Amino acid sequence: MGQAIGAVRLAGGTRVAYATSGGGPPLLFVPGWVSHLELGWALAPERRFYEGLSQGRTLVRYDRPGCGLSDPAPDRDLVGLELEVIAAVTARLGLERFDVLGTSMSVPLAVTWARSRPETVDRLVLYGGWVDGDRIADPVVRAHMLGLVREHWGLGSELLTGFFAPDADAAFRASLAAHQRHSASASDAERLLGACYSMSVADDLAGIGARTYVIHREGDRAAPVREARRLADGIPGAQLTLLPGRAHMPFDGDVDGLLAVIRECLDLPALPPAPPSAAAVLTARQLQVARLVADGLSNRAIARELVLSERSVESHVDRIRARLGFRSRAQVAAWYATTYP
């Protein structure tokens, strides 16, 4: 499965990148904390999650301003900016009514959209979220995390990864930490993390009219399960599903189990057996080259390592990108690191 990337400009000129995949009725995925459309598609576990959502739905994702392929964020209120982004992306795609999936930080944003634009939302699926951001960590922890992200973004991304994906293997954690750093600068990451802690939708819950499904892992270390119960109790008719596990990221832990619940909420059938691994389309030599790309070697260094001409290595890299649907070496490196931990 491939994704198509496009862009739309907001009223002030800010360019917002979006991606579509799959086919069928539209499902808008509101991104969590930070995102990068290309690198997210390259991380094997994350891509598997998106492909699972794209079977039977046209999945729409975007990078909010300040993240990934989008322009820097203008100096505006984050919530108001996010609502403008959603309106612009869905208008560009001609979407009048759609399902909405929010995860983590995007849960309160999805709730705000559903409350302000009820005519657009059919189903609302909320995973790993909260009602009040100031309840997900005590003030000392919040201040420490914000300072760490601001002053030591490398260490901050690694520490946050430990909360987001506590049971993941070392390769996945390293790739996820790097993914966060590539997705946003330290200042943008701090701004968005601060928004996580400050947003509250307590006054919006009772006004939600869409069919709502709240999903949460019982041991989630980043978002306490009590906040999921508050969401479900506050939204009329909301259905709460608690799953085992500690992972906060939807593409970590029991991804198949989470996908099964989300697809059931969307009235989609169970997923068919997984297709052959993407690695099956690469030759043994191409896998060798991909491994060395993941190790950070240049084409010239790979040529010396494998006793090939530099032009042959360039050809192999081009074919790897074409076969996997990637546009950059960073995507190849992320894919290999998470496919072969």
C-alpha positions as CSV (number, residue, x, y, z in Angstrom):
1,M,0.0,0.0,0.0
2,G,1.2,3.5,-0.8
3,Q,0.4,7.0,0.4
4,A,-0.1,10.1,-1.7
5,I,1.2,13.4,-0.2
6,G,-0.4,16.8,-1.0
7,A,-0.5,20.2,0.6
8,V,-2.9,23.0,1.3
9,R,-2.3,26.6,2.5
10,L,-4.0,28.3,5.4
11,A,-5.4,31.8,5.1
12,G,-2.1,33.3,6.4
13,G,-0.1,31.3,3.8
14,T,1.2,28.5,6.1
15,R,1.7,25.3,4.0
16,V,0.2,22.1,5.6
17,A,1.2,18.7,4.3
18,Y,-1.3,15.9,4.3
19,A,-1.3,12.2,3.1
20,T,-4.0,9.8,2.0
21,S,-4.0,6.1,1.7
22,G,-6.4,3.2,1.2
23,G,-9.9,3.6,-0.2
24,G,-13.5,3.9,1.1
25,P,-15.3,6.3,3.4
26,P,-13.0,8.9,4.9
27,L,-11.3,8.5,8.3
28,L,-9.4,11.6,9.5
29,F,-6.5,10.7,11.8
30,V,-5.6,13.7,14.0
31,P,-1.9,13.4,14.8
32,G,-0.7,13.0,18.3
33,W,2.2,15.1,19.7
34,V,4.6,15.3,16.8
35,S,4.5,13.7,13.4
36,H,6.3,13.3,10.1
37,L,4.3,11.9,7.2
38,E,7.2,10.3,5.4
39,L,9.2,9.0,8.4
40,G,6.0,7.7,10.1
41,W,5.2,5.7,6.9
42,A,8.8,4.3,7.0
43,L,8.7,3.1,10.6
44,A,7.5,-0.5,10.1
45,P,5.2,-0.7,13.2
46,E,3.7,2.7,12.5
47,R,3.1,2.0,8.9
48,R,1.5,-1.3,9.8
49,F,-1.0,0.6,12.0
50,Y,-1.8,3.1,9.2
51,E,-2.2,0.3,6.7
52,G,-4.6,-1.5,9.1
53,L,-6.7,1.7,9.2
54,S,-6.6,2.2,5.4
55,Q,-8.2,-1.2,4.5
56,G,-11.8,-0.2,3.9
57,R,-11.3,3.5,4.7
58,T,-9.5,6.4,3.0
59,L,-7.1,7.4,5.7
60,V,-6.3,11.1,5.9
61,R,-3.3,12.2,8.0
62,Y,-1.5,15.6,8.2
63,D,1.5,17.2,9.8
64,R,0.4,20.2,11.9
65,P,2.4,23.4,11.4
66,G,5.8,23.1,13.1
67,C,6.0,19.4,12.4
68,G,7.2,17.1,9.7
69,L,6.7,18.3,6.1
70,S,4.6,21.3,7.1
71,D,5.7,25.0,7.4
72,P,6.8,26.4,10.8
73,A,3.9,27.2,13.1
74,P,2.6,30.8,13.1
75,D,2.4,32.6,16.5
76,R,-1.2,31.6,17.2
77,D,-3.3,29.7,19.7
78,L,-2.7,26.0,19.0
79,V,-6.3,24.9,19.3
80,G,-7.6,27.6,17.0
81,L,-4.8,26.8,14.5
82,E,-5.6,23.1,14.6
83,L,-9.2,23.7,13.8
84,E,-8.2,25.8,10.8
85,V,-5.9,23.0,9.7
86,I,-8.6,20.3,9.9
87,A,-11.0,22.6,8.0
88,A,-8.5,23.3,5.3
89,V,-7.4,19.7,4.8
90,T,-10.9,18.3,4.7
91,A,-12.1,21.1,2.4
92,R,-9.2,20.4,0.0
93,L,-10.3,16.8,-0.2
94,G,-13.9,17.6,-0.5
95,L,-14.9,15.9,2.8
96,E,-18.2,17.0,4.3
97,R,-18.8,14.2,6.8
98,F,-16.2,11.7,8.1
99,D,-15.1,9.6,11.0
100,V,-12.4,11.0,13.3
101,L,-9.7,9.1,15.1
102,G,-7.8,11.0,17.8
103,T,-4.8,9.6,19.8
104,S,-2.9,11.0,22.7
105,M,-2.7,14.8,22.5
106,S,-5.1,14.8,19.6
107,V,-7.9,13.4,21.7
108,P,-8.8,16.8,23.2
109,L,-8.3,18.4,19.8
110,A,-10.7,15.8,18.2
111,V,-13.2,16.4,20.9
112,T,-13.0,20.2,20.3
113,W,-13.5,19.7,16.6
114,A,-16.5,17.4,17.1
115,R,-18.0,19.9,19.6
116,S,-17.5,22.9,17.3
117,R,-18.3,21.2,13.9
118,P,-20.8,18.4,14.8
119,E,-22.3,18.3,11.3
120,T,-19.0,16.9,10.0
121,V,-18.4,14.0,12.4
122,D,-20.1,10.6,12.1
123,R,-18.0,8.5,14.5
124,L,-15.5,9.7,17.0
125,V,-12.8,7.2,18.2
126,L,-10.5,8.3,21.0
127,Y,-7.5,6.4,22.0
128,G,-5.0,7.1,24.8
129,G,-6.3,10.5,25.6
130,W,-7.4,12.7,28.5
131,V,-9.9,15.4,29.6
132,D,-7.5,17.7,31.5
133,G,-3.9,17.9,30.5
134,D,-2.8,19.1,34.0
135,R,-4.0,15.8,35.4
136,I,-1.7,13.5,33.4
137,A,1.4,14.4,35.5
138,D,2.1,16.4,38.6
139,P,3.5,20.0,38.3
140,V,7.1,19.0,39.2
141,V,7.2,16.3,36.5
142,R,5.6,18.6,33.9
143,A,8.2,21.4,34.6
144,H,11.0,18.8,34.4
145,M,9.9,17.4,31.1
146,L,9.4,20.8,29.5
147,G,12.8,21.9,30.6
148,L,14.5,18.7,29.4
149,V,12.8,19.0,26.0
150,R,13.9,22.6,25.7
151,E,17.5,22.2,26.9
152,H,18.3,18.6,25.9
153,W,16.0,17.5,23.1
154,G,18.0,14.4,22.4
155,L,17.8,13.2,26.0
156,G,14.2,14.4,26.2
157,S,13.1,12.4,23.2
158,E,14.7,9.3,24.6
159,L,13.0,9.8,28.0
160,L,9.6,10.4,26.5
161,T,10.0,7.3,24.3
162,G,10.4,5.3,27.5
163,F,7.0,6.5,28.6
164,F,5.4,6.1,25.2
165,A,6.7,2.7,24.4
166,P,8.0,1.1,27.6
167,D,8.1,-2.5,26.3
168,A,9.5,-1.9,22.8
169,D,12.9,-3.3,21.8
170,A,16.0,-1.1,21.7
171,A,15.9,-0.6,18.0
172,F,12.3,0.6,18.0
173,R,12.9,3.0,20.9
174,A,16.0,4.4,19.1
175,S,14.1,4.9,15.9
176,L,11.1,6.5,17.7
177,A,13.3,8.9,19.6
178,A,15.0,9.9,16.3
179,H,11.6,10.1,14.6
180,Q,10.5,12.7,17.2
181,R,13.6,14.8,16.8
182,H,13.2,14.8,13.0
183,S,9.5,15.7,13.3
184,A,9.9,18.9,15.3
185,S,12.6,21.2,16.7
186,A,13.2,21.5,20.4
187,S,11.2,24.7,20.6
188,D,8.2,23.3,18.7
189,A,8.3,20.1,20.8
190,E,8.3,22.1,24.0
191,R,5.4,24.2,22.7
192,L,3.3,21.2,21.8
193,L,4.2,19.4,25.0
194,G,3.1,22.4,26.9
195,A,-0.2,22.4,25.0
196,C,-0.6,18.7,26.1
197,Y,-0.4,19.8,29.7
198,S,-2.7,22.8,29.4
199,M,-5.6,21.7,27.2
200,S,-8.9,20.9,28.9
201,V,-12.2,19.7,27.3
202,A,-14.2,19.2,30.4
203,D,-16.8,21.7,29.3
204,D,-17.1,20.2,25.8
205,L,-17.9,16.6,26.6
206,A,-21.6,16.9,27.3
207,G,-22.1,18.6,23.9
208,I,-20.7,15.8,21.8
209,G,-23.4,14.2,19.7
210,A,-21.3,11.9,17.5
211,R,-21.2,8.1,18.2
212,T,-18.1,8.0,20.4
213,Y,-15.8,5.1,21.4
214,V,-13.1,5.6,24.0
215,I,-10.2,3.0,24.0
216,H,-7.4,2.9,26.5
217,R,-4.6,0.6,27.6
218,E,-5.0,-0.1,31.3
219,G,-1.3,0.4,32.2
220,D,-0.7,3.4,29.9
221,R,2.2,5.3,31.6
222,A,1.7,8.6,29.7
223,A,-2.0,9.0,30.1
224,P,-3.7,7.5,33.3
225,V,-6.7,5.3,32.7
226,R,-8.8,7.4,35.0
227,E,-8.8,10.1,32.2
228,A,-10.3,7.6,29.8
229,R,-13.1,6.9,32.3
230,R,-13.7,10.6,32.6
231,L,-14.0,10.9,28.8
232,A,-16.4,8.0,28.6
233,D,-18.5,9.2,31.5
234,G,-18.7,12.7,30.2
235,I,-19.7,12.1,26.6
236,P,-23.3,11.0,26.1
237,G,-23.6,7.3,25.1
238,A,-19.8,6.8,24.8
239,Q,-18.5,3.3,24.9
240,L,-15.4,2.5,26.8
241,T,-13.0,-0.4,25.9
242,L,-10.0,-1.1,28.2
243,L,-7.2,-3.2,26.7
244,P,-4.2,-4.8,28.5
245,G,-0.8,-3.3,28.1
246,R,1.4,-0.4,29.0
247,A,2.1,1.1,25.6
248,H,0.9,4.7,24.9
249,M,1.7,4.8,21.2
250,P,-1.0,3.1,19.2
251,F,1.6,1.4,17.0
252,D,3.4,-0.2,19.9
253,G,2.4,-3.2,22.0
254,D,-0.5,-5.3,20.7
255,V,-1.2,-3.4,17.6
256,D,-3.4,-6.1,16.1
257,G,-5.6,-6.1,19.1
258,L,-6.0,-2.3,19.1
259,L,-6.7,-2.3,15.3
260,A,-9.3,-5.0,15.8
261,V,-11.2,-2.8,18.3
262,I,-10.9,0.4,16.2
263,R,-12.1,-1.4,13.1
264,E,-15.1,-2.8,15.0
265,C,-15.9,0.7,16.2
266,L,-15.9,1.8,12.5
267,D,-18.1,-1.2,11.4
268,L,-15.2,-2.6,9.4
269,P,-14.6,-6.4,9.0
270,A,-11.6,-8.1,10.6
271,L,-8.4,-7.6,8.8
272,P,-7.3,-10.4,6.3
273,P,-4.1,-12.2,6.9
274,A,-1.1,-10.0,6.8
275,P,0.5,-9.6,3.3
276,P,4.1,-10.7,2.7
277,S,6.7,-8.5,4.4
278,A,8.0,-5.6,2.3
279,A,11.4,-7.3,2.7
280,A,10.2,-10.0,0.3
281,V,10.4,-7.5,-2.6
282,L,14.1,-6.8,-2.0
283,T,16.9,-8.9,-3.2
284,A,19.6,-10.1,-0.8
285,R,22.0,-7.5,-2.1
286,Q,19.4,-4.7,-1.7
287,L,18.9,-5.8,1.9
288,Q,22.7,-5.6,2.5
289,V,22.6,-2.1,1.1
290,A,19.6,-1.1,3.2
291,R,21.4,-2.4,6.3
292,L,24.4,-0.2,5.6
293,V,22.2,2.8,4.8
294,A,20.7,2.3,8.3
295,D,24.2,2.2,9.7
296,G,24.7,5.7,8.3
297,L,27.2,4.8,5.5
298,S,27.5,7.0,2.4
299,N,27.2,5.4,-1.0
300,R,31.0,5.6,-1.4
301,A,31.5,3.8,1.9
302,I,28.9,1.2,1.0
303,A,30.7,0.6,-2.3
304,R,34.0,0.0,-0.4
305,E,32.3,-2.3,2.1
306,L,30.6,-4.4,-0.6
307,V,33.3,-4.1,-3.3
308,L,30.9,-2.5,-5.7
309,S,31.1,0.6,-7.9
310,E,29.5,3.8,-6.4
311,R,27.2,3.9,-9.3
312,S,25.9,0.4,-8.6
313,V,25.2,1.4,-5.0
314,E,23.3,4.4,-6.2
315,S,21.2,2.2,-8.4
316,H,20.5,-0.2,-5.5
317,V,19.4,2.7,-3.3
318,D,17.1,4.1,-6.0
319,R,15.5,0.6,-6.5
320,I,15.1,0.1,-2.7
321,R,13.3,3.5,-2.4
322,A,11.1,2.7,-5.4
323,R,10.1,-0.8,-4.2
324,L,9.3,0.4,-0.7
325,G,7.6,3.6,-1.8
326,F,10.1,5.8,0.0
327,R,11.6,9.2,-1.1
328,S,14.6,9.5,1.2
329,R,17.5,7.6,2.8
330,A,16.2,8.4,6.2
331,Q,13.0,6.5,5.4
332,V,15.1,3.5,4.3
333,A,17.1,3.6,7.5
334,A,14.0,3.9,9.7
335,W,12.4,1.0,7.9
336,Y,15.4,-1.3,8.2
337,A,16.0,-0.5,11.9
338,T,12.4,-1.3,12.9
339,T,12.0,-4.3,10.5
340,Y,15.3,-5.9,11.6
341,P,15.8,-4.8,15.3
